[in-house]
């Protein structure tokens, strides 16, 4: 791509920098640009957006409009700490702690929370452990692996002796 993104920061301040390989210039984004103080550049990049998250919720940078959108407790984000994000159409699936998986519908502005009472194995979803495809959302938690079936609106826990059960799942990835 034309841009390289770099996250840097301490517990008290975060900075996200972007190097434009065409202009050979750096742009630096911080709290004045709408990035919560303790959000580092963790997340992923799509064609239109940069998604990042951390101790103060999440952020979306719109490459076309050059604007940031904050997803924090002040804006209704149901958890203080976000560990992962997956974009699925108009839905944003956030892996959090200690609130489990929180889903935000960009069209309606409605939040849906999934926790242990909904079938999620733990309400602590680990960083790098939330992925999605057309049918499922996979969530790696501190207690094992759960999968959400979108068509059935149902969480399923994967339990295999001496494998995933009762073990922290720290990363999940899916083939295309």
DAQUI-V749853 format. One line per field, one symbol per residue. ss: DSSP state (a for helix, b for strand, c for the rest). Layout:
BEGIN
ss->???
END
This chain:
BEGIN
ss->ccbbbbbbbccccbbbbbbbccccbbbbbcaaacccccbbbbbbbcccbbbbbbccbbbbbbccccbbbbbcaaacccccbbbbbbbbccbbbbbbbcccbbbbbcccccbbbbcaaaccccccbbbbbbbbcccbbbbbbccbbbbbbccccbbbbbcccccccccccccccccc
END
